Amino acid sequence: MNSVLGRAALVDYVDSGSTDASVSEARARGGEGVELDMSVPFTAARARNAGYARVKALAPEGDFVQFLDGDCELDEDWLRKGGAALLDADRIAVVCGRRREKFPDATLWNALTDAEWAAAQPGDVKACGGDVLLRRAAFEAVDGFREDLIAGEEPELCFRLRAQGWTILRLDAEMTRHDADMTRMSQWWQRCRRAGHTFAEGVALHGSSSERYRIHELRRTLFWGLALPLGIVTTAWLITPWFWALVLIYPTQNLRLAGKGTPPIEAAFLMLSKFPELQGVIGYWYGRLSGRRLRLIEYK
C-alpha cells in the first residue's frame, strides 16, 4: 500500500478474511478499506469488483482506476506514464507495463516467474495481468470482472473489452514489482495447474467465438500432457517396446525451444508445465460435469 499512497487520488484496500488489522491500518494511513463478506465464496474477481464499487461511490467522476495485486508494489512513475497513454487515445481501455519479480534470484521458481513476465512484449496485446490501469467507462461498459471465475479473470475481461472494440496496450515501461515468494516445486505446480484451469474454462466460455479464445493453449496442453504420452504408452504396449523411443520427442522439443533463445532450464520446465496444466484442465472438466463448485487454486 505504501507504493500508492500519495500517488493516487483515492486508495482502496480490499480485505478477504485476514486475521490481522489490515483494514484498520489502511484507513489509519489515509486509505479506504473494504471487508468482503466471507460467507459468500471468495474470488479475486469479486474482490476487485467490490473495491471498484467503493471507489465509484467515493469518487464517481474519476476517469481511470489502477488495480494492484496485494503482493505487488507500484513503480513511482507508472501512473503518469499509463495515464498519459490512456489520455492519448480514447479507444484504449487497458494499459499495463512491465512486471518484474522482486527477488528473481532467491529460488528457481521465482526465476521462472520472472522469465514469464520478461517474455511479455509491448504493443497492442490481447490480455493483461492483475496489475492494470483501466478506463472506468470501458470497465463499466462490460460490467467489470466475472465474479464466478476462480482464475483468469483479467484475460476474460480483456476478451469482452476487445469484443466491444476497445484496445489493450502494454507499454515498455516499469509498472510493478511482484513477490512470488515460491520456495517449493509444489507451489510452481499449483500455479501451472491454475493456468490449465483457465484454459479449459476460457474455451468453455468463449471458445466458439471467431477468436477461438484459449483453444490454442488448451490444445497445446492436451497434446503434450495427454495425447502424446498416452500414444507412446499405448503403442509401446500394443505394438513394440521400441516405441518408447518416442519419449525423446520431449528433449527434442526442449532443444528446439533452446534454439529459439529460451534458456535450457526454462525450456525444460515449459515442457514439464503441461502436466500440471493438464491436471487443471481435468479438474475443471470434472467439476463442471459433477456440478461441484470449484475451489480456488492458490500457490501461496
VOBA-1610 file (N, C-alpha, C; in pm, whole numbers, padded with zeros to 5 digits, always signed):
BEGIN
Met+00083-00121+00000Met+00000+00000+00000Met+00087+00126+00000Asn+00206+00116+00058Asn+00294+00233+00064Asn+00330+00286-00075Ser+00333+00195-00174Ser+00376+00236-00307Ser+00271+00320-00381Val+00148+00324-00331Val+00043+00400-00400Val-00008+00520-00320Leu+00011+00519-00190Leu-00034+00633-00109Leu+00037+00761-00152Gly-00040+00865-00175Gly+00016+00992-00218Gly+00033+01004-00368Arg+00012+00893-00441Arg+00025+00898-00587Arg-00109+00888-00658Ala-00212+00849-00585Ala-00346+00836-00643Ala-00443+00920-00561Ala-00549+00965-00626Ala-00647+01049-00557Ala-00718+00972-00446Leu-00734+00842-00464Leu-00803+00759-00367Leu-00740+00621-00368Val-00710+00568-00252Val-00652+00434-00239Val-00749+00347-00160Asp-00786+00234-00217Asp-00884+00146-00154Asp-00823+00007-00138Tyr-00820-00041-00017Tyr-00766-00174+00014Tyr-00882-00271+00037Val-00880-00385-00032Val-00985-00486-00016Val-00929-00603+00063Asp-00995-00634+00173Asp-00950-00742+00261Asp-01039-00865+00243Ser-00974-00981+00233Ser-01050-01105+00211Ser-01031-01201+00328Gly-01078-01160+00443Gly-01080-01250+00558Gly-00950-01262+00633Ser-00865-01161+00630Ser-00740-01169+00705Ser-00769-01160+00854Thr-00673-01207+00934Thr-00692-01207+01080Thr-00611-01096+01147Asp-00542-01014+01068Asp-00468-00903+01126Asp-00551-00774+01116Ala-00487-00663+01137Ala-00558-00535+01136Ala-00535-00461+01004Ser-00539-00533+00894Ser-00506-00475+00764Ser-00596-00357+00728Val-00726-00374+00744Val-00819-00268+00707Val-00800-00145+00795Ser-00785-00167+00923Ser-00764-00055+01015Ser-00635+00019+00982Glu-00531-00056+00948Glu-00404+00006+00914Glu-00416+00086+00785Ala-00490+00031+00687Ala-00510+00104+00561Ala-00581+00236+00585Arg-00681+00233+00669Arg-00755+00355+00699Arg-00670+00454+00779Ala-00588+00402+00870Ala-00502+00488+00950Ala-00400+00561+00863Arg-00363+00500+00753Arg-00264+00560+00663Arg-00327+00655+00561Gly-00458+00669+00566Gly-00526+00761+00476Gly-00596+00696+00360Gly-00602+00563+00359Gly-00672+00493+00253Gly-00811+00450+00296Glu-00879+00383+00206Glu-01009+00324+00236Glu-00993+00174+00255Gly-01090+00111+00316Gly-01084-00033+00337Gly-01219-00099+00315Val-01218-00209+00244Val-01339-00287+00220Val-01317-00427+00275Glu-01407-00472+00361Glu-01400-00608+00415Glu-01505-00693+00345Leu-01461-00792+00273Leu-01553-00877+00199Leu-01633-00965+00292Asp-01754-00994+00252Asp-01839-01089+00323Asp-01788-01229+00288Met-01719-01294+00381Met-01658-01423+00353Met-01756-01539+00366Ser-01883-01509+00394Ser-01983-01616+00389Ser-02020-01647+00244Val-01984-01555+00154Val-02002-01574+00010Val-01870-01625-00046Pro-01872-01730-00130Pro-01747-01785-00182Pro-01657-01678-00242Phe-01531-01680-00202Phe-01436-01577-00243Phe-01381-01604-00382Thr-01368-01499-00460Thr-01287-01499-00582Thr-01218-01364-00589Ala-01102-01361-00655Ala-01032-01234-00672Ala-01116-01137-00754Ala-01193-01190-00849Ala-01279-01105-00931Ala-01384-01035-00846Arg-01441-01106-00750Arg-01541-01044-00661Arg-01475-00935-00576Ala-01354-00961-00530Ala-01282-00862-00450Ala-01253-00737-00533Arg-01213-00756-00656Arg-01183-00642-00742Arg-01308-00558-00768Asn-01419-00625-00796Asn-01544-00552-00820Asn-01590-00478-00695Ala-01572-00540-00579Ala-01612-00475-00454Ala-01527-00351-00429Gly-01397-00362-00457Gly-01310-00247-00440Gly-01347-00135-00535Tyr-01378-00172-00658Tyr-01415-00069-00755Tyr-01547-00002-00717Ala-01642-00080-00666Ala-01770-00022-00626Ala-01751+00084-00518Arg-01656+00057-00427Arg-01627+00155-00322Arg-01564+00281-00381Val-01471+00261-00475Val-01408+00376-00541Val-01512+00459-00615Lys-01601+00393-00684Lys-01704+00464-00760Lys-01796+00545-00669Ala-01826+00487-00553Ala-01913+00558-00459Ala-01846+00683-00404Leu-01715+00676-00380Leu-01644+00787-00319Leu-01592+00887-00422Ala-01562+00839-00543Ala-01507+00927-00647Ala-01575+00896-00779Pro-01701+00933-00795Pro-01777+00896-00915Pro-01730+00963-01043Glu-01653+01071-01031Glu-01615+01147-01150Glu-01479+01108-01208Gly-01406+01018-01145Gly-01274+00983-01195Gly-01278+00910-01328Asp-01171+00923-01407Asp-01167+00862-01540Asp-01099+00725-01541Phe-00999+00706-01454Phe-00919+00584-01457Phe-00913+00520-01319Val-00884+00389-01318Val-00864+00317-01192Val-00749+00220-01210Gln-00662+00215-01110Gln-00549+00123-01111Gln-00580+00005-01019Phe-00573-00117-01073Phe-00584-00237-00990Phe-00443-00287-00962Leu-00419-00329-00838Leu-00287-00373-00796Leu-00301-00494-00705Asp-00234-00604-00741Asp-00237-00723-00656Asp-00169-00694-00523Gly-00213-00764-00420Gly-00160-00739-00286Gly-00014-00773-00268Asp+00043-00856-00356Asp+00184-00892-00344Asp+00272-00812-00439Cys+00224-00694-00480Cys+00297-00610-00575Cys+00319-00469-00522Glu+00422-00405-00575Glu+00450-00265-00547Glu+00449-00188-00678Leu+00389-00070-00677Leu+00376+00011-00798Leu+00501+00096-00820Asp+00548+00100-00944Asp+00659+00187-00978Asp+00616+00333-00960Glu+00707+00414-00910Glu+00671+00552-00874Glu+00630+00637-00994Asp+00670+00600-01115Asp+00639+00681-01232Asp+00531+00618-01320Trp+00476+00504-01276Trp+00384+00431-01363Trp+00254+00507-01391Leu+00191+00562-01289Leu+00061+00626-01309Leu+00070+00742-01408Arg+00180+00813-01406Arg+00198+00923-01502Arg+00208+00867-01645Lys+00288+00763-01663Lys+00307+00707-01796Lys+00182+00636-01846Gly+00121+00556-01760Gly+00000+00486-01800Gly-00115+00580-01828Gly-00131+00681-01741Gly-00237+00778-01762Gly-00220+00856-01891Ala-00095+00890-01925Ala-00070+00963-02050Ala-00110+00879-02171Ala-00087+00747-02164Ala-00126+00660-02275Ala-00277+00655-02291Leu-00350+00650-02181Leu-00496+00648-02188Leu-00551+00781-02240Leu-00488+00889-02202Leu-00532+01021-02249Leu-00502+01040-02397Asp-00403+00969-02447Asp-00359+00987-02585Asp-00454+00923-02686Ala-00528+00822-02646Ala-00617+00751-02740Ala-00742+00706-02665Asp-00858+00752-02708Asp-00980+00728-02631Asp-01039+00589-02649Arg-00982+00505-02736Arg-01031+00367-02751Arg-00943+00267-02677Ile-00844+00316-02607Ile-00764+00226-02522Ile-00837+00209-02390Ala-00868+00084-02357Ala-00939+00056-02232Ala-00844+00018-02120Val-00735-00048-02156Val-00645-00106-02057Val-00502-00072-02092Val-00425-00031-01993Val-00282-00010-02010Val-00208-00087-01901Cys-00110-00163-01942Cys-00024-00232-01846Cys+00121-00210-01887Gly+00212-00247-01802Gly+00354-00230-01831Gly+00433-00351-01789Arg+00558-00331-01755Arg+00645-00442-01720Arg+00632-00477-01572Arg+00601-00602-01547Arg+00600-00655-01411Arg+00728-00738-01393Arg+00794-00718-01282Arg+00918-00791-01255Arg+00911-00852-01116Glu+00988-00959-01096Glu+00998-01019-00964Glu+01091-00936-00876Lys+01055-00923-00749Lys+01140-00851-00654Lys+01267-00929-00622Phe+01253-01061-00616Phe+01367-01145-00576Phe+01384-01261-00675Pro+01419-01231-00799Pro+01426-01336-00901Pro+01535-01440-00876Asp+01638-01403-00800Asp+01749-01495-00777Asp+01733-01576-00649Ala+01624-01555-00577Ala+01606-01624-00449Ala+01582-01774-00467Thr+01500-01810-00566Thr+01471-01951-00592Thr+01454-01972-00741Leu+01464-02096-00783Leu+01440-02129-00924Leu+01299-02091-00964Trp+01204-02110-00875Trp+01063-02085-00907Trp+01038-01936-00926Asn+01102-01853-00846Asn+01093-01709-00868Asn+01156-01670-01001Ala+01269-01734-01034Ala+01336-01703-01161Ala+01249-01739-01280Leu+01179-01853-01272Leu+01089-01893-01381Leu+00974-01794-01396Thr+00923-01746-01284Thr+00814-01647-01288Thr+00863-01516-01349Asp+00983-01475-01311Asp+01039-01352-01366Asp+01059-01364-01517Ala+01103-01482-01562Ala+01121-01503-01706Ala+00987-01495-01779Glu+00881-01541-01714Glu+00747-01531-01773Glu+00707-01386-01791Trp+00732-01303-01688Trp+00700-01162-01701Trp+00783-01097-01811Ala+00912-01132-01816Ala+01002-01069-01913Ala+00964-01102-02057Ala+00899-01216-02078Ala+00863-01258-02214Ala+00748-01176-02273Ala+00674-01105-02188Ala+00560-01024-02236Ala+00612-00906-02318Gln+00568-00896-02441Gln+00616-00792-02532Gln+00523-00670-02532Pro+00580-00551-02548Pro+00497-00430-02553Pro+00421-00418-02685Gly+00316-00336-02685Gly+00235-00313-02804Gly+00090-00348-02778Asp+00011-00354-02885Asp-00129-00396-02873Asp-00131-00545-02840Val-00196-00583-02732Val-00197-00721-02686Val-00342-00766-02663Lys-00357-00894-02637Lys-00491-00948-02615Lys-00534-00945-02469Ala-00437-00944-02379Ala-00474-00958-02238Ala-00373-00889-02148Cys-00413-00867-02025Cys-00327-00809-01922Cys-00326-00903-01803Gly-00245-00869-01704Gly-00241-00944-01579Gly-00318-00872-01470Gly-00282-00902-01345Gly-00358-00846-01233Gly-00331-00700-01206Asp-00214-00650-01244Asp-00182-00508-01225Asp-00214-00435-01354Val-00308-00341-01348Val-00355-00280-01472Val-00421-00146-01444Leu-00399-00053-01536Leu-00466+00077-01531Leu-00581+00074-01632Leu-00703+00097-01582Leu-00824+00080-01663Leu-00898+00211-01684Arg-00956+00226-01802Arg-01050+00335-01827Arg-01184+00295-01764Arg-01232+00374-01674Arg-01351+00336-01599Arg-01474+00321-01687Ala-01488+00404-01789Ala-01604+00393-01878Ala-01605+00258-01948Ala-01489+00211-01988Ala-01480+00081-02055Ala-01510-00031-01957Phe-01454-00022-01837Phe-01475-00124-01734Phe-01623-00139-01701Glu-01690-00025-01687Glu-01833-00030-01655Glu-01917-00075-01773Ala-01869-00050-01894Ala-01945-00089-02013Ala-01958-00241-02025Val-01863-00315-01968Val-01870-00462-01973Val-01904-00521-01836Asp-01950-00436-01744Asp-01993-00480-01611Asp-01882-00543-01528Gly-01759-00498-01548Gly-01650-00541-01462Gly-01608-00686-01481Phe-01547-00741-01377Phe-01499-00879-01380Phe-01612-00978-01359Arg-01597-01095-01417Arg-01690-01206-01390Arg-01658-01265-01254Glu-01750-01253-01161Glu-01721-01292-01023Glu-01722-01442-01001Asp-01772-01519-01096Asp-01774-01664-01078Asp-01643-01731-01121Leu-01551-01656-01178Leu-01424-01714-01221Leu-01329-01726-01103Ile-01268-01842-01086Ile-01172-01860-00978Ile-01029-01830-01025Ala-01012-01807-01154Ala-00880-01773-01211Ala-00901-01717-01350Gly-00803-01640-01397Gly-00808-01589-01534Gly-00910-01481-01558Glu-00946-01407-01452Glu-01050-01304-01470Glu-01002-01186-01554Glu-00872-01157-01551Glu-00821-01042-01628Glu-00823-01067-01779Pro-00768-01180-01829Pro-00778-01206-01973Pro-00922-01215-02022Glu-01010-01271-01939Glu-01151-01282-01978Glu-01215-01144-01989Leu-01182-01054-01896Leu-01229-00916-01905Leu-01179-00853-02034Cys-01052-00873-02066Cys-00994-00814-02187Cys-01062-00869-02313Phe-01099-00996-02312Phe-01170-01053-02426Phe-01300-00979-02449Arg-01376-00954-02344Arg-01504-00885-02360Arg-01484-00739-02400Leu-01379-00677-02350Leu-01349-00540-02391Leu-01314-00532-02539Arg-01230-00624-02583Arg-01191-00624-02725Arg-01309-00653-02815Ala-01402-00735-02767Ala-01522-00766-02845Ala-01608-00642-02869Gln-01592-00542-02780Gln-01665-00415-02797Gln-01581-00308-02866Gly-01465-00349-02919Gly-01384-00255-02995Gly-01279-00179-02917Trp-01259-00215-02791Trp-01157-00149-02711Trp-01020-00211-02738Thr-00915-00139-02703Thr-00777-00184-02724Thr-00708-00206-02590Ile-00622-00309-02587Ile-00540-00338-02470Ile-00395-00305-02508Leu-00330-00220-02430Leu-00196-00173-02464Leu-00097-00206-02353Arg+00014-00267-02392Arg+00124-00290-02297Arg+00239-00195-02333Leu+00279-00115-02237Leu+00387-00019-02257Leu+00522-00081-02221Asp+00625-00031-02286Asp+00762-00069-02249Asp+00807+00023-02136Ala+00743+00004-02020Ala+00769+00090-01904Ala+00754+00008-01778Glu+00832+00041-01677Glu+00823-00030-01549Glu+00687-00002-01485Met+00623-00108-01438Met+00492-00092-01377Met+00493-00139-01232Thr+00525-00268-01209Thr+00518-00321-01073Thr+00630-00419-01045Arg+00654-00438-00915Arg+00743-00542-00864Arg+00657-00643-00789His+00672-00768-00825His+00588-00876-00773His+00672-00967-00684Asp+00614-01015-00578Asp+00684-01107-00488Asp+00617-01243-00493Ala+00667-01331-00582Ala+00608-01464-00596Ala+00627-01545-00469Asp+00742-01528-00404Asp+00769-01597-00277Asp+00747-01748-00289Met+00796-01806-00399Met+00784-01950-00418Met+00914-02018-00379Thr+00904-02111-00286Thr+01022-02182-00237Thr+01017-02332-00263Arg+00904-02380-00315Arg+00886-02524-00336Arg+00830-02551-00475Met+00867-02667-00529Met+00816-02706-00659Met+00664-02720-00657Ser+00608-02760-00544Ser+00463-02777-00534Ser+00391-02645-00558Gln+00452-02532-00521Gln+00390-02402-00547Gln+00389-02372-00697Trp+00502-02399-00762Trp+00509-02380-00907Trp+00406-02470-00976Trp+00392-02594-00928Trp+00297-02688-00986Trp+00154-02633-00976Gln+00119-02582-00859Gln-00015-02526-00839Gln-00040-02408-00932Arg+00061-02325-00950Arg+00047-02209-01038Arg+00021-02253-01182Cys+00090-02356-01228Cys+00067-02409-01362Cys-00069-02478-01372Arg-00108-02545-01266Arg-00239-02609-01263Arg-00350-02506-01279Arg-00333-02392-01214Arg-00431-02284-01227Arg-00440-02235-01372Ala-00325-02229-01440Ala-00326-02188-01581Ala-00407-02285-01665Gly-00390-02415-01641Gly-00468-02514-01715Gly-00617-02499-01693His-00656-02472-01570His-00797-02446-01541His-00846-02327-01622Thr-00765-02222-01628Thr-00802-02102-01703Thr-00823-02132-01851Phe-00736-02217-01908Phe-00752-02253-02050Phe-00885-02323-02073Ala-00915-02422-01988Ala-01037-02502-02005Ala-01162-02417-01988Glu-01163-02334-01885Glu-01282-02251-01861Glu-01296-02144-01969Gly-01183-02091-02014Gly-01187-01991-02121Gly-01250-02046-02248Val-01212-02170-02283Val-01270-02234-02402Val-01419-02258-02381Ala-01457-02301-02260Ala-01598-02326-02233Ala-01681-02198-02247Leu-01623-02085-02209Leu-01697-01958-02213Leu-01698-01897-02353His-01581-01893-02418His-01570-01815-02542His-01499-01889-02655Gly-01481-02018-02641Gly-01409-02093-02745Gly-01477-02094-02879Ser-01608-02076-02881Ser-01682-02076-03007Ser-01681-01941-03077Ser-01616-01841-03017Ser-01608-01709-03080Ser-01517-01715-03202Ser-01522-01612-03283Ser-01436-01607-03402Ser-01289-01608-03365Glu-01256-01561-03246Glu-01118-01561-03199Glu-01073-01699-03153Arg-01171-01787-03124Arg-01141-01920-03071Arg-01057-01908-02943Tyr-01114-01833-02853Tyr-01048-01794-02729Tyr-00995-01915-02652Arg-00866-01915-02623Arg-00794-02013-02542Arg-00785-02152-02604Ile-00834-02171-02724Ile-00830-02303-02786Ile-00686-02346-02814His-00602-02253-02860His-00463-02288-02888His-00391-02337-02763Glu-00408-02266-02651Glu-00343-02305-02527Glu-00395-02440-02478Leu-00527-02461-02489Leu-00585-02587-02444Leu-00535-02703-02529Arg-00532-02686-02659Arg-00484-02793-02747Arg-00339-02827-02719Arg-00257-02726-02695Arg-00116-02749-02666Arg-00099-02830-02538Thr-00178-02796-02436Thr-00171-02869-02310Thr-00217-03014-02329Leu-00326-03033-02402Leu-00379-03168-02423Leu-00284-03253-02507Phe-00215-03192-02602Phe-00123-03269-02686Phe-00002-03315-02606Trp+00068-03219-02543Trp+00192-03253-02473Trp+00167-03323-02340Gly+00056-03294-02275Gly+00030-03351-02144Gly-00048-03480-02145Leu-00126-03503-02252Leu-00214-03621-02255Leu-00198-03705-02380Ala-00223-03649-02497Ala-00228-03728-02620Ala-00094-03794-02651Leu+00015-03718-02645Leu+00145-03774-02679Leu+00189-03882-02581Pro+00190-03858-02449Pro+00231-03966-02358Pro+00138-04087-02364Leu+00008-04064-02381Leu-00085-04176-02392Leu-00057-04256-02519Gly-00028-04185-02628Gly+00004-04253-02753Gly+00131-04335-02742Ile+00233-04280-02675Ile+00359-04353-02658Ile+00338-04481-02577Val+00268-04469-02465Val+00244-04585-02379Val+00163-04691-02453Thr+00058-04649-02524Thr-00030-04743-02593Thr+00042-04818-02704Thr+00117-04746-02788Thr+00186-04811-02900Thr+00300-04900-02850Ala+00369-04856-02743Ala+00477-04939-02689Ala+00422-05068-02629Trp+00303-05062-02575Trp+00242-05181-02513Trp+00181-05273-02618Leu+00112-05215-02716Leu+00039-05297-02813Leu+00123-05341-02933Ile+00224-05263-02970Ile+00297-05293-03093Ile+00438-05341-03063Thr+00523-05251-03012Thr+00661-05289-02982Thr+00719-05193-02880Pro+00803-05245-02788Pro+00866-05157-02690Pro+00956-05050-02752Trp+00992-05067-02878Trp+01076-04969-02944Trp+01009-04831-02949Phe+00877-04832-02937Phe+00806-04704-02942Phe+00834-04617-02819Trp+00895-04677-02714Trp+00935-04595-02601Trp+01034-04487-02642Ala+01101-04511-02755Ala+01197-04412-02805Ala+01130-04279-02838Leu+00998-04282-02857Leu+00927-04158-02888Leu+00930-04059-02771Val+00967-04109-02652Val+00982-04018-02537Val+01086-03911-02567Leu+01177-03943-02659Leu+01281-03847-02695Leu+01224-03723-02763Ile+01095-03725-02799Ile+01032-03606-02856Ile+01038-03490-02756Tyr+01028-03522-02627Tyr+01028-03415-02527Tyr+01162-03343-02519Pro+01276-03414-02502Pro+01403-03339-02504Pro+01432-03274-02638Thr+01380-03334-02747Thr+01397-03271-02878Thr+01325-03138-02884Gln+01204-03134-02826Gln+01130-03008-02819Gln+01203-02907-02732Asn+01263-02955-02624Asn+01342-02865-02540Asn+01455-02800-02620Leu+01523-02882-02700Leu+01633-02830-02782Leu+01581-02730-02885Arg+01463-02756-02939Arg+01405-02665-03037Arg+01375-02529-02973Leu+01320-02533-02852Leu+01291-02408-02780Leu+01420-02335-02744Ala+01523-02412-02703Ala+01651-02351-02670Ala+01713-02286-02793Gly+01692-02350-02909Gly+01744-02294-03033Gly+01677-02163-03069Lys+01558-02137-03014Lys+01487-02011-03039Lys+01520-01905-02934Gly+01614-01939-02846Gly+01657-01840-02748Gly+01608-01862-02607Thr+01523-01965-02585Thr+01476-01994-02449Thr+01587-02066-02373Pro+01628-02017-02257Pro+01730-02086-02178Pro+01690-02230-02151Pro+01785-02324-02151Pro+01753-02467-02136Pro+01667-02500-02015Ile+01696-02440-01900Ile+01618-02472-01780Ile+01475-02425-01796Glu+01456-02310-01857Glu+01320-02260-01881Glu+01247-02349-01981Ala+01318-02394-02085Ala+01257-02481-02185Ala+01211-02611-02121Ala+01294-02666-02031Ala+01259-02792-01965Ala+01133-02778-01881Phe+01125-02670-01805Phe+01008-02652-01719Phe+00885-02607-01799Leu+00908-02547-01915Leu+00795-02513-02002Leu+00727-02641-02050Met+00808-02743-02082Met+00751-02871-02122Met+00687-02942-02003Leu+00755-02940-01890Leu+00701-03007-01772Leu+00570-02944-01727Ser+00553-02816-01752Ser+00432-02746-01706Ser+00304-02800-01770Lys+00317-02872-01881Lys+00197-02925-01947Lys+00124-03027-01860Phe+00197-03092-01770Phe+00133-03194-01686Phe+00051-03132-01572Pro+00101-03033-01497Pro+00010-02967-01403Pro-00101-02890-01474Glu-00073-02835-01593Glu-00180-02770-01669Glu-00290-02871-01701Leu-00250-02992-01741Leu-00349-03096-01769Leu-00431-03127-01645Gln-00368-03130-01529Gln-00442-03153-01405Gln-00548-03046-01385Gly-00512-02921-01415Gly-00609-02813-01404Gly-00723-02827-01501Val-00694-02870-01623Val-00797-02892-01725Val-00894-03000-01680Ile-00838-03112-01636Ile-00922-03224-01592Ile-01005-03184-01470Gly-00944-03108-01378Gly-01017-03063-01260Gly-01135-02976-01298Tyr-01116-02887-01398Tyr-01228-02804-01441Tyr-01337-02890-01503Trp-01299-02981-01593Trp-01399-03067-01658Trp-01475-03151-01557Tyr-01403-03208-01461Tyr-01467-03291-01360Tyr-01566-03208-01277Gly-01524-03089-01235Gly-01612-03004-01156Gly-01736-02965-01233Arg-01720-02937-01360Arg-01835-02895-01440Arg-01932-03012-01461Leu-01879-03130-01489Leu-01965-03246-01513Leu-02034-03295-01387Ser-01964-03283-01273Ser-02020-03332-01147Ser-02108-03229-01078Gly-02101-03104-01125Gly-02179-02998-01063Gly-02121-02946-00934Arg-01996-02981-00905Arg-01930-02933-00784Arg-01880-02791-00802Arg-01886-02714-00695Arg-01829-02579-00700Arg-01678-02591-00695Leu-01611-02525-00788Leu-01466-02534-00797Leu-01400-02442-00694Arg-01298-02493-00629Arg-01226-02416-00527Arg-01112-02337-00589Leu-01070-02233-00518Leu-00957-02155-00563Leu-00833-02242-00573Ile-00750-02214-00671Ile-00623-02283-00687Ile-00515-02183-00653Glu-00465-02190-00531Glu-00369-02092-00481Glu-00233-02158-00460Tyr-00127-02082-00485Tyr+00006-02139-00467Tyr+00079-02081-00347Lys+00016-01984-00279Lys+00077-01933-00156Lys-00031-01873-00067
//
